[in-house]
Amino acid sequence: MKVIINKENCIGCGACIKYCPMEAIQILAKVAKINEKKCIKCKACVTACMLDAIEVK
């Protein structure tokens, strides 16, 4: 599985950051970036994103 950020939908609001239990998300150039080494694919960020900019495949 991989976490995908839709760069067209992501506005870099940071809502996903506070829901990530592993602190695996940061905002770079106004877009969320996932640290795949820290991410446990719990999908908390997917639920937190109101713009449907994050998905797990």
C-alpha distance matrix in Angstrom:
0.0 3.8 6.9 9.6 13.2 15.8 18.6 21.2 20.6 20.1 23.5 22.7 24.3 22.3 21.9 18.3 19.5 21.7 19.1 16.6 17.6 16.4 18.2 15.2 16.4 19.4 21.3 22.4 24.7 24.3 20.5 17.8 15.8 12.9 13.4 10.1 12.3 13.4 10.5 9.7 7.4 10.7 10.9 14.5 14.5 13.5 16.5 18.7 18.5 21.5 20.9 17.6 16.4 12.9 10.1 6.5 5.2
3.8 0.0 3.8 6.3 9.9 12.7 15.2 18.0 17.7 16.9 20.3 19.4 21.2 19.4 19.5 16.0 17.1 19.7 17.6 15.1 16.7 15.3 16.3 12.9 13.5 16.3 17.9 18.7 21.0 20.7 16.9 14.3 12.3 9.6 10.6 7.8 10.9 12.0 9.2 9.8 7.5 11.0 10.5 13.7 12.7 12.1 15.6 17.1 16.4 19.5 18.6 15.6 13.8 10.4 8.3 5.5 5.3
6.9 3.8 0.0 3.8 6.7 9.9 12.4 15.3 14.5 13.4 16.7 15.8 17.5 15.8 15.8 12.4 13.8 16.5 14.6 12.4 14.7 13.7 14.1 10.9 10.7 13.4 14.7 16.0 18.2 17.4 13.7 10.9 9.5 7.2 9.4 7.8 11.3 11.6 8.4 9.7 7.1 9.9 8.5 11.1 9.4 9.0 12.6 13.7 12.8 16.0 15.1 12.4 10.4 6.9 5.7 4.4 6.4
9.6 6.3 3.8 0.0 3.8 6.4 9.1 11.8 11.5 10.9 14.5 14.2 16.4 15.4 15.8 13.0 14.8 17.9 16.4 14.7 17.5 16.6 16.3 13.1 11.9 13.7 14.1 14.8 16.3 15.5 11.7 9.9 9.0 8.3 11.2 10.3 14.1 14.6 11.8 13.4 10.8 13.2 11.0 13.3 10.8 9.7 13.5 14.3 12.4 15.1 13.4 10.7 8.1 5.7 5.3 6.1 7.3
13.2 9.9 6.7 3.8 0.0 3.8 5.8 8.7 8.3 7.2 10.7 10.6 13.0 12.6 13.4 11.2 13.1 16.4 15.5 14.4 17.7 17.0 15.9 13.0 10.7 11.8 11.3 12.1 13.1 12.0 8.2 6.9 7.3 8.1 11.6 12.0 15.7 15.8 13.3 15.5 13.1 14.9 12.3 13.6 10.3 9.6 13.2 13.0 10.5 12.9 10.8 9.1 5.6 4.7 6.7 9.0 10.8
15.8 12.7 9.9 6.4 3.8 0.0 3.8 5.5 5.5 6.1 9.8 11.1 13.4 14.1 14.7 13.3 15.7 18.8 18.1 17.5 21.0 20.6 19.4 16.7 14.1 14.6 13.3 13.7 13.8 12.2 8.9 9.1 10.3 11.8 15.3 15.7 19.4 19.6 17.0 19.0 16.3 17.9 14.8 16.1 12.8 11.3 14.5 14.4 11.1 12.5 9.5 8.1 4.8 6.2 8.1 11.0 12.3
18.6 15.2 12.4 9.1 5.8 3.8 0.0 3.8 5.5 5.2 7.9 9.2 12.3 13.4 15.0 14.1 15.9 19.3 19.3 18.7 22.3 21.7 19.8 17.2 14.2 13.7 11.6 11.3 10.5 9.3 6.5 8.2 9.7 12.3 15.7 16.7 20.3 20.5 18.5 21.1 18.8 20.4 17.6 18.3 14.7 14.0 17.0 16.1 12.8 14.0 10.8 10.6 7.1 9.1 11.6 14.4 15.7
21.2 18.0 15.3 11.8 8.7 5.5 3.8 0.0 3.8 5.8 7.9 10.6 13.1 15.1 16.2 16.0 18.2 21.3 21.3 21.3 25.0 24.7 22.9 20.6 17.4 16.8 14.4 14.2 12.8 11.0 9.1 11.2 13.3 15.8 19.3 20.3 24.0 24.0 21.8 24.1 21.5 22.8 19.6 20.2 16.7 15.4 17.9 17.2 13.4 13.6 10.0 10.3 7.7 10.8 13.2 16.4 17.6
20.6 17.7 14.5 11.5 8.3 5.5 5.5 3.8 0.0 3.8 6.4 9.3 10.8 12.8 13.3 13.3 16.0 18.7 18.5 18.9 22.7 23.0 21.3 19.3 16.1 16.0 13.7 14.6 13.8 11.1 9.1 10.4 13.1 15.3 19.0 20.0 23.6 23.1 20.6 22.6 19.9 20.6 17.2 17.4 14.0 12.6 14.6 13.8 10.0 9.8 6.2 7.0 5.0 8.7 11.5 15.1 16.9
20.1 16.9 13.4 10.9 7.2 6.1 5.2 5.8 3.8 0.0 3.8 5.6 7.7 9.4 10.4 10.5 12.7 15.6 15.9 16.2 20.0 20.1 18.0 16.3 12.8 12.3 10.0 11.2 10.8 7.9 5.8 6.9 10.1 12.5 16.2 17.8 21.2 20.4 18.3 20.6 18.4 19.1 16.0 15.8 12.1 11.7 13.8 12.2 8.7 9.6 6.9 8.1 5.2 8.0 11.5 14.8 17.2
23.5 20.3 16.7 14.5 10.7 9.8 7.9 7.9 6.4 3.8 0.0 3.8 5.6 8.5 10.1 11.3 13.0 15.7 16.7 17.4 21.2 21.4 18.9 17.6 13.9 12.5 9.5 10.7 9.7 6.1 6.0 8.1 11.7 14.6 18.1 20.2 23.3 22.3 20.6 23.1 21.3 21.7 18.7 17.8 14.1 14.4 15.9 13.6 10.4 10.7 8.5 10.9 8.7 11.5 15.1 18.4 20.9
22.7 19.4 15.8 14.2 10.6 11.1 9.2 10.6 9.3 5.6 3.8 0.0 3.8 5.5 8.3 9.3 10.0 12.9 14.4 14.8 18.5 18.5 15.6 14.6 10.8 9.0 6.0 7.9 8.0 4.4 4.5 5.7 9.3 12.3 15.4 18.0 20.8 19.5 18.2 21.0 19.7 20.1 17.6 16.4 12.7 13.9 15.6 12.8 10.4 11.7 10.5 12.4 9.9 11.6 15.3 18.1 20.9
24.3 21.2 17.5 16.4 13.0 13.4 12.3 13.1 10.8 7.7 5.6 3.8 0.0 3.8 5.7 8.1 9.1 11.0 12.8 14.1 17.7 18.4 15.6 15.5 11.8 10.5 8.2 11.0 11.3 7.7 8.2 8.3 12.0 14.3 17.3 19.9 22.5 20.6 19.2 21.6 20.3 20.0 17.4 15.5 12.2 13.6 14.4 11.1 9.2 10.0 9.9 12.5 11.0 12.6 16.3 19.2 22.3
22.3 19.4 15.8 15.4 12.6 14.1 13.4 15.1 12.8 9.4 8.5 5.5 3.8 0.0 3.8 5.4 5.3 7.5 9.6 10.6 14.1 14.7 11.8 12.0 8.6 7.7 6.8 10.3 12.0 9.1 8.7 7.2 10.3 11.9 14.6 17.3 19.5 17.3 16.0 18.5 17.6 17.2 15.2 13.0 9.9 12.2 13.0 9.6 8.8 10.9 11.5 13.2 11.6 12.0 15.5 17.7 21.1
21.9 19.5 15.8 15.8 13.4 14.7 15.0 16.2 13.3 10.4 10.1 8.3 5.7 3.8 0.0 3.8 5.6 6.3 7.4 9.6 13.0 14.6 12.5 13.0 10.2 10.5 10.3 13.9 15.5 12.4 11.5 9.7 12.6 13.4 16.1 18.3 20.5 18.0 16.2 17.9 16.8 15.6 13.3 10.6 8.1 10.2 10.1 6.4 6.4 8.3 10.1 11.7 11.2 11.4 14.6 16.9 20.5
18.3 16.0 12.4 13.0 11.2 13.3 14.1 16.0 13.3 10.5 11.3 9.3 8.1 5.4 3.8 0.0 3.8 5.7 5.5 6.5 10.3 11.6 9.9 9.9 7.4 9.0 9.8 13.4 15.6 13.0 11.1 8.2 10.3 10.3 13.0 14.9 17.1 14.6 12.5 14.2 13.0 12.1 10.0 7.6 4.7 7.5 8.3 5.4 5.9 9.2 10.6 10.9 10.0 9.0 11.8 13.6 17.3
19.5 17.1 13.8 14.8 13.1 15.7 15.9 18.2 16.0 12.7 13.0 10.0 9.1 5.3 5.6 3.8 0.0 3.8 5.5 5.5 8.8 9.5 7.0 7.8 5.5 6.8 8.5 12.2 15.0 13.0 11.6 8.5 9.9 9.7 11.6 14.1 15.7 12.9 11.8 13.9 13.8 13.1 12.0 9.5 7.3 10.8 11.6 8.8 9.7 12.8 14.1 14.6 13.1 11.9 14.6 15.8 19.4
21.7 19.7 16.5 17.9 16.4 18.8 19.3 21.3 18.7 15.6 15.7 12.9 11.0 7.5 6.3 5.7 3.8 0.0 3.8 5.7 7.9 9.9 8.0 10.2 8.9 10.2 11.9 15.7 18.4 16.2 15.1 12.2 13.7 13.1 14.6 16.9 18.0 14.7 13.7 15.1 15.2 13.6 12.8 9.5 8.6 12.1 11.8 8.8 10.9 13.6 15.7 16.4 15.7 14.5 16.9 18.0 21.7
19.1 17.6 14.6 16.4 15.5 18.1 19.3 21.3 18.5 15.9 16.7 14.4 12.8 9.6 7.4 5.5 5.5 3.8 0.0 3.8 6.2 8.9 8.5 10.1 9.5 11.9 13.9 17.5 20.2 18.0 16.2 13.0 14.1 12.8 14.4 15.9 17.2 13.9 12.0 12.7 12.4 10.2 9.5 5.9 6.1 9.5 8.8 6.7 9.6 12.6 15.0 14.9 14.7 12.9 14.6 15.3 19.1
16.6 15.1 12.4 14.7 14.4 17.5 18.7 21.3 18.9 16.2 17.4 14.8 14.1 10.6 9.6 6.5 5.5 5.7 3.8 0.0 3.8 5.5 5.4 6.6 7.1 10.2 12.9 16.2 19.4 17.8 15.6 12.0 12.1 10.1 11.1 12.4 13.4 10.1 8.4 9.4 9.8 8.4 8.5 6.1 6.1 9.8 10.4 9.1 11.3 14.8 16.5 15.8 14.9 12.5 13.8 13.8 17.4
17.6 16.7 14.7 17.5 17.7 21.0 22.3 25.0 22.7 20.0 21.2 18.5 17.7 14.1 13.0 10.3 8.8 7.9 6.2 3.8 0.0 3.8 5.8 7.9 9.8 12.9 16.0 19.2 22.5 21.2 19.2 15.5 15.0 12.5 12.5 13.4 13.4 9.7 8.8 8.9 10.4 8.7 10.2 8.1 9.4 12.8 13.0 12.2 14.8 18.2 20.1 19.3 18.6 15.8 16.6 16.0 19.3
16.4 15.3 13.7 16.6 17.0 20.6 21.7 24.7 23.0 20.1 21.4 18.5 18.4 14.7 14.6 11.6 9.5 9.9 8.9 5.5 3.8 0.0 3.8 5.3 8.3 11.4 15.0 17.6 21.2 20.5 18.4 14.6 13.3 10.5 9.5 10.5 10.0 6.2 6.4 7.4 9.9 9.6 11.4 10.3 10.8 14.1 15.3 14.5 16.4 20.1 21.4 20.4 19.0 16.1 16.8 15.8 18.7
18.2 16.3 14.1 16.3 15.9 19.4 19.8 22.9 21.3 18.0 18.9 15.6 15.6 11.8 12.5 9.9 7.0 8.0 8.5 5.4 5.8 3.8 0.0 3.8 5.7 8.1 11.7 14.4 18.1 17.4 15.7 12.2 11.2 9.2 8.6 10.9 10.9 7.4 8.0 10.3 12.1 12.1 12.9 11.3 10.7 14.3 15.6 14.0 15.4 19.0 20.1 19.7 17.9 15.6 17.1 16.8 19.9
15.2 12.9 10.9 13.1 13.0 16.7 17.2 20.6 19.3 16.3 17.6 14.6 15.5 12.0 13.0 9.9 7.8 10.2 10.1 6.6 7.9 5.3 3.8 0.0 3.8 6.9 10.5 12.7 16.3 16.0 13.7 10.1 8.2 5.7 5.0 7.4 8.0 5.3 5.5 8.8 10.1 11.2 11.8 11.3 9.9 13.1 15.2 14.1 14.8 18.5 19.0 18.1 15.9 13.3 14.7 14.1 16.9
16.4 13.5 10.7 11.9 10.7 14.1 14.2 17.4 16.1 12.8 13.9 10.8 11.8 8.6 10.2 7.4 5.5 8.9 9.5 7.1 9.8 8.3 5.7 3.8 0.0 3.8 7.0 9.6 13.1 12.3 10.1 6.5 5.6 4.7 6.2 9.2 10.9 8.9 8.3 11.5 11.8 12.7 12.1 11.2 8.7 11.8 14.1 12.3 12.3 15.9 16.1 15.7 13.2 11.3 13.5 14.0 17.0
19.4 16.3 13.4 13.7 11.8 14.6 13.7 16.8 16.0 12.3 12.5 9.0 10.5 7.7 10.5 9.0 6.8 10.2 11.9 10.2 12.9 11.4 8.1 6.9 3.8 0.0 3.8 6.4 10.0 9.6 8.3 5.7 5.4 6.8 8.1 11.6 13.2 11.7 11.8 15.2 15.5 16.4 15.5 14.5 11.6 14.4 16.6 14.3 13.7 16.9 16.7 17.0 14.2 13.2 15.9 16.9 19.7
21.3 17.9 14.7 14.1 11.3 13.3 11.6 14.4 13.7 10.0 9.5 6.0 8.2 6.8 10.3 9.8 8.5 11.9 13.9 12.9 16.0 15.0 11.7 10.5 7.0 3.8 0.0 3.8 6.7 5.9 5.3 4.4 5.9 8.9 11.0 14.3 16.4 15.2 14.9 18.3 18.0 18.9 17.4 16.3 13.0 15.3 17.4 14.8 13.4 16.0 15.2 16.1 13.1 13.2 16.4 18.1 20.8
22.4 18.7 16.0 14.8 12.1 13.7 11.3 14.2 14.6 11.2 10.7 7.9 11.0 10.3 13.9 13.4 12.2 15.7 17.5 16.2 19.2 17.6 14.4 12.7 9.6 6.4 3.8 0.0 3.8 5.4 5.4 6.3 6.6 10.1 11.8 15.0 17.1 16.7 16.8 20.4 20.1 21.6 20.1 19.5 16.1 18.0 20.5 18.2 16.4 18.7 17.4 18.2 14.8 15.1 18.1 19.7 21.9
24.7 21.0 18.2 16.3 13.1 13.8 10.5 12.8 13.8 10.8 9.7 8.0 11.3 12.0 15.5 15.6 15.0 18.4 20.2 19.4 22.5 21.2 18.1 16.3 13.1 10.0 6.7 3.8 0.0 3.8 5.6 8.3 9.4 13.2 15.2 18.1 20.5 20.3 20.1 23.7 23.0 24.5 22.6 22.1 18.5 19.9 22.3 20.0 17.6 19.3 17.4 18.6 15.2 16.4 19.5 21.6 23.6
24.3 20.7 17.4 15.5 12.0 12.2 9.3 11.0 11.1 7.9 6.1 4.4 7.7 9.1 12.4 13.0 13.0 16.2 18.0 17.8 21.2 20.5 17.4 16.0 12.3 9.6 5.9 5.4 3.8 0.0 3.8 6.9 9.5 13.1 15.8 18.6 21.3 20.6 19.8 23.1 22.0 23.0 20.8 19.9 16.2 17.5 19.6 17.0 14.5 15.8 14.1 15.7 12.7 14.3 17.8 20.3 22.6
20.5 16.9 13.7 11.7 8.2 8.9 6.5 9.1 9.1 5.8 6.0 4.5 8.2 8.7 11.5 11.1 11.6 15.1 16.2 15.6 19.2 18.4 15.7 13.7 10.1 8.3 5.3 5.4 5.6 3.8 0.0 3.8 6.4 10.0 13.0 15.5 18.4 17.9 16.8 19.9 18.6 19.9 17.6 17.3 13.5 14.5 17.0 15.0 12.4 14.2 12.3 13.2 9.7 10.9 14.2 16.6 18.8
17.8 14.3 10.9 9.9 6.9 9.1 8.2 11.2 10.4 6.9 8.1 5.7 8.3 7.2 9.7 8.2 8.5 12.2 13.0 12.0 15.5 14.6 12.2 10.1 6.5 5.7 4.4 6.3 8.3 6.9 3.8 0.0 3.8 6.7 10.0 12.4 15.3 14.4 13.1 16.2 15.1 16.3 14.3 13.9 10.2 11.8 14.4 12.5 10.6 13.3 12.1 12.3 9.1 8.9 12.1 14.0 16.7
15.8 12.3 9.5 9.0 7.3 10.3 9.7 13.3 13.1 10.1 11.7 9.3 12.0 10.3 12.6 10.3 9.9 13.7 14.1 12.1 15.0 13.3 11.2 8.2 5.6 5.4 5.9 6.6 9.4 9.5 6.4 3.8 0.0 3.8 6.6 9.2 12.0 11.7 10.9 14.4 13.7 15.6 14.3 14.5 11.3 13.0 16.1 14.7 13.2 16.3 15.2 14.7 11.3 10.1 12.4 13.4 15.6
12.9 9.6 7.2 8.3 8.1 11.8 12.3 15.8 15.3 12.5 14.6 12.3 14.3 11.9 13.4 10.3 9.7 13.1 12.8 10.1 12.5 10.5 9.2 5.7 4.7 6.8 8.9 10.1 13.2 13.1 10.0 6.7 3.8 0.0 3.8 5.8 8.7 8.3 7.2 10.6 10.3 12.5 11.8 12.4 9.9 11.8 15.0 14.2 13.5 17.0 16.4 15.2 12.3 9.9 11.3 11.3 13.6
13.4 10.6 9.4 11.2 11.6 15.3 15.7 19.3 19.0 16.2 18.1 15.4 17.3 14.6 16.1 13.0 11.6 14.6 14.4 11.1 12.5 9.5 8.6 5.0 6.2 8.1 11.0 11.8 15.2 15.8 13.0 10.0 6.6 3.8 0.0 3.8 5.5 5.6 6.1 9.9 10.9 13.3 13.7 14.4 12.6 14.8 17.8 17.1 16.9 20.5 20.1 18.8 16.0 13.5 14.4 13.5 15.4
10.1 7.8 7.8 10.3 12.0 15.7 16.7 20.3 20.0 17.8 20.2 18.0 19.9 17.3 18.3 14.9 14.1 16.9 15.9 12.4 13.4 10.5 10.9 7.4 9.2 11.6 14.3 15.0 18.1 18.6 15.5 12.4 9.2 5.8 3.8 0.0 3.8 5.5 5.0 8.1 8.9 12.1 12.8 14.4 13.2 14.7 17.9 18.0 17.9 21.6 21.1 19.2 16.6 13.5 13.4 11.6 12.9
12.3 10.9 11.3 14.1 15.7 19.4 20.3 24.0 23.6 21.2 23.3 20.8 22.5 19.5 20.5 17.1 15.7 18.0 17.2 13.4 13.4 10.0 10.9 8.0 10.9 13.2 16.4 17.1 20.5 21.3 18.4 15.3 12.0 8.7 5.5 3.8 0.0 3.8 5.8 8.3 10.5 13.3 15.0 16.2 15.6 17.6 20.4 20.4 20.8 24.6 24.4 22.6 20.2 17.0 16.9 14.8 16.0
13.4 12.0 11.6 14.6 15.8 19.6 20.5 24.0 23.1 20.4 22.3 19.5 20.6 17.3 18.0 14.6 12.9 14.7 13.9 10.1 9.7 6.2 7.4 5.3 8.9 11.7 15.2 16.7 20.3 20.6 17.9 14.4 11.7 8.3 5.6 5.5 3.8 0.0 3.8 6.5 9.3 11.2 13.1 13.6 13.3 15.9 18.2 17.9 18.9 22.7 23.1 21.5 19.4 16.2 16.4 14.7 16.7
10.5 9.2 8.4 11.8 13.3 17.0 18.5 21.8 20.6 18.3 20.6 18.2 19.2 16.0 16.2 12.5 11.8 13.7 12.0 8.4 8.8 6.4 8.0 5.5 8.3 11.8 14.9 16.8 20.1 19.8 16.8 13.1 10.9 7.2 6.1 5.0 5.8 3.8 0.0 3.8 5.6 7.9 9.5 10.5 10.3 12.4 14.9 15.1 16.0 19.8 20.2 18.3 16.5 13.1 12.9 11.0 13.3
9.7 9.8 9.7 13.4 15.5 19.0 21.1 24.1 22.6 20.6 23.1 21.0 21.6 18.5 17.9 14.2 13.9 15.1 12.7 9.4 8.9 7.4 10.3 8.8 11.5 15.2 18.3 20.4 23.7 23.1 19.9 16.2 14.4 10.6 9.9 8.1 8.3 6.5 3.8 0.0 3.9 5.5 8.4 9.9 11.0 12.6 14.6 15.6 17.0 20.6 21.4 19.2 18.0 14.3 13.4 10.9 13.0
7.4 7.5 7.1 10.8 13.1 16.3 18.8 21.5 19.9 18.4 21.3 19.7 20.3 17.6 16.8 13.0 13.8 15.2 12.4 9.8 10.4 9.9 12.1 10.1 11.8 15.5 18.0 20.1 23.0 22.0 18.6 15.1 13.7 10.3 10.9 8.9 10.5 9.3 5.6 3.9 0.0 3.8 5.5 8.2 9.0 9.6 11.9 13.5 14.6 18.0 18.6 16.0 15.1 11.3 9.8 7.2 9.6
10.7 11.0 9.9 13.2 14.9 17.9 20.4 22.8 20.6 19.1 21.7 20.1 20.0 17.2 15.6 12.1 13.1 13.6 10.2 8.4 8.7 9.6 12.1 11.2 12.7 16.4 18.9 21.6 24.5 23.0 19.9 16.3 15.6 12.5 13.3 12.1 13.3 11.2 7.9 5.5 3.8 0.0 3.8 5.6 8.0 8.8 9.8 11.6 13.6 16.8 18.2 15.8 15.7 12.1 11.0 9.1 12.0
10.9 10.5 8.5 11.0 12.3 14.8 17.6 19.6 17.2 16.0 18.7 17.6 17.4 15.2 13.3 10.0 12.0 12.8 9.5 8.5 10.2 11.4 12.9 11.8 12.1 15.5 17.4 20.1 22.6 20.8 17.6 14.3 14.3 11.8 13.7 12.8 15.0 13.1 9.5 8.4 5.5 3.8 0.0 3.8 5.3 5.1 6.5 8.7 10.2 13.3 14.5 12.0 12.2 8.8 7.8 7.1 10.5
14.5 13.7 11.1 13.3 13.6 16.1 18.3 20.2 17.4 15.8 17.8 16.4 15.5 13.0 10.6 7.6 9.5 9.5 5.9 6.1 8.1 10.3 11.3 11.3 11.2 14.5 16.3 19.5 22.1 19.9 17.3 13.9 14.5 12.4 14.4 14.4 16.2 13.6 10.5 9.9 8.2 5.6 3.8 0.0 3.8 5.4 5.3 6.2 8.8 11.9 14.0 12.4 12.8 10.0 10.3 10.5 14.1
14.5 12.7 9.4 10.8 10.3 12.8 14.7 16.7 14.0 12.1 14.1 12.7 12.2 9.9 8.1 4.7 7.3 8.6 6.1 6.1 9.4 10.8 10.7 9.9 8.7 11.6 13.0 16.1 18.5 16.2 13.5 10.2 11.3 9.9 12.6 13.2 15.6 13.3 10.3 11.0 9.0 8.0 5.3 3.8 0.0 3.8 5.4 4.9 6.1 9.8 11.2 9.9 9.5 7.0 8.5 9.7 13.5
13.5 12.1 9.0 9.7 9.6 11.3 14.0 15.4 12.6 11.7 14.4 13.9 13.6 12.2 10.2 7.5 10.8 12.1 9.5 9.8 12.8 14.1 14.3 13.1 11.8 14.4 15.3 18.0 19.9 17.5 14.5 11.8 13.0 11.8 14.8 14.7 17.6 15.9 12.4 12.6 9.6 8.8 5.1 5.4 3.8 0.0 3.8 5.5 5.5 8.5 9.4 7.2 7.7 5.2 5.9 7.7 11.4
16.5 15.6 12.6 13.5 13.2 14.5 17.0 17.9 14.6 13.8 15.9 15.6 14.4 13.0 10.1 8.3 11.6 11.8 8.8 10.4 13.0 15.3 15.6 15.2 14.1 16.6 17.4 20.5 22.3 19.6 17.0 14.4 16.1 15.0 17.8 17.9 20.4 18.2 14.9 14.6 11.9 9.8 6.5 5.3 5.4 3.8 0.0 3.8 5.6 7.7 10.0 8.5 10.3 8.6 9.3 10.9 14.4
18.7 17.1 13.7 14.3 13.0 14.4 16.1 17.2 13.8 12.2 13.6 12.8 11.1 9.6 6.4 5.4 8.8 8.8 6.7 9.1 12.2 14.5 14.0 14.1 12.3 14.3 14.8 18.2 20.0 17.0 15.0 12.5 14.7 14.2 17.1 18.0 20.4 17.9 15.1 15.6 13.5 11.6 8.7 6.2 4.9 5.5 3.8 0.0 3.8 6.3 9.1 9.0 10.0 9.2 11.1 13.2 16.9
18.5 16.4 12.8 12.4 10.5 11.1 12.8 13.4 10.0 8.7 10.4 10.4 9.2 8.8 6.4 5.9 9.7 10.9 9.6 11.3 14.8 16.4 15.4 14.8 12.3 13.7 13.4 16.4 17.6 14.5 12.4 10.6 13.2 13.5 16.9 17.9 20.8 18.9 16.0 17.0 14.6 13.6 10.2 8.8 6.1 5.5 5.6 3.8 0.0 3.8 5.5 5.7 6.6 6.8 9.6 12.5 15.9
21.5 19.5 16.0 15.1 12.9 12.5 14.0 13.6 9.8 9.6 10.7 11.7 10.0 10.9 8.3 9.2 12.8 13.6 12.6 14.8 18.2 20.1 19.0 18.5 15.9 16.9 16.0 18.7 19.3 15.8 14.2 13.3 16.3 17.0 20.5 21.6 24.6 22.7 19.8 20.6 18.0 16.8 13.3 11.9 9.8 8.5 7.7 6.3 3.8 0.0 3.8 5.7 7.9 9.4 11.9 15.2 18.3
20.9 18.6 15.1 13.4 10.8 9.5 10.8 10.0 6.2 6.9 8.5 10.5 9.9 11.5 10.1 10.6 14.1 15.7 15.0 16.5 20.1 21.4 20.1 19.0 16.1 16.7 15.2 17.4 17.4 14.1 12.3 12.1 15.2 16.4 20.1 21.1 24.4 23.1 20.2 21.4 18.6 18.2 14.5 14.0 11.2 9.4 10.0 9.1 5.5 3.8 0.0 3.8 5.3 8.2 11.0 14.6 17.3
17.6 15.6 12.4 10.7 9.1 8.1 10.6 10.3 7.0 8.1 10.9 12.4 12.5 13.2 11.7 10.9 14.6 16.4 14.9 15.8 19.3 20.4 19.7 18.1 15.7 17.0 16.1 18.2 18.6 15.7 13.2 12.3 14.7 15.2 18.8 19.2 22.6 21.5 18.3 19.2 16.0 15.8 12.0 12.4 9.9 7.2 8.5 9.0 5.7 5.7 3.8 0.0 3.8 5.7 7.5 11.2 13.7
16.4 13.8 10.4 8.1 5.6 4.8 7.1 7.7 5.0 5.2 8.7 9.9 11.0 11.6 11.2 10.0 13.1 15.7 14.7 14.9 18.6 19.0 17.9 15.9 13.2 14.2 13.1 14.8 15.2 12.7 9.7 9.1 11.3 12.3 16.0 16.6 20.2 19.4 16.5 18.0 15.1 15.7 12.2 12.8 9.5 7.7 10.3 10.0 6.6 7.9 5.3 3.8 0.0 3.8 6.9 10.5 12.9
12.9 10.4 6.9 5.7 4.7 6.2 9.1 10.8 8.7 8.0 11.5 11.6 12.6 12.0 11.4 9.0 11.9 14.5 12.9 12.5 15.8 16.1 15.6 13.3 11.3 13.2 13.2 15.1 16.4 14.3 10.9 8.9 10.1 9.9 13.5 13.5 17.0 16.2 13.1 14.3 11.3 12.1 8.8 10.0 7.0 5.2 8.6 9.2 6.8 9.4 8.2 5.7 3.8 0.0 3.8 7.0 9.9
10.1 8.3 5.7 5.3 6.7 8.1 11.6 13.2 11.5 11.5 15.1 15.3 16.3 15.5 14.6 11.8 14.6 16.9 14.6 13.8 16.6 16.8 17.1 14.7 13.5 15.9 16.4 18.1 19.5 17.8 14.2 12.1 12.4 11.3 14.4 13.4 16.9 16.4 12.9 13.4 9.8 11.0 7.8 10.3 8.5 5.9 9.3 11.1 9.6 11.9 11.0 7.5 6.9 3.8 0.0 3.8 6.5
6.5 5.5 4.4 6.1 9.0 11.0 14.4 16.4 15.1 14.8 18.4 18.1 19.2 17.7 16.9 13.6 15.8 18.0 15.3 13.8 16.0 15.8 16.8 14.1 14.0 16.9 18.1 19.7 21.6 20.3 16.6 14.0 13.4 11.3 13.5 11.6 14.8 14.7 11.0 10.9 7.2 9.1 7.1 10.5 9.7 7.7 10.9 13.2 12.5 15.2 14.6 11.2 10.5 7.0 3.8 0.0 3.8
5.2 5.3 6.4 7.3 10.8 12.3 15.7 17.6 16.9 17.2 20.9 20.9 22.3 21.1 20.5 17.3 19.4 21.7 19.1 17.4 19.3 18.7 19.9 16.9 17.0 19.7 20.8 21.9 23.6 22.6 18.8 16.7 15.6 13.6 15.4 12.9 16.0 16.7 13.3 13.0 9.6 12.0 10.5 14.1 13.5 11.4 14.4 16.9 15.9 18.3 17.3 13.7 12.9 9.9 6.5 3.8 0.0
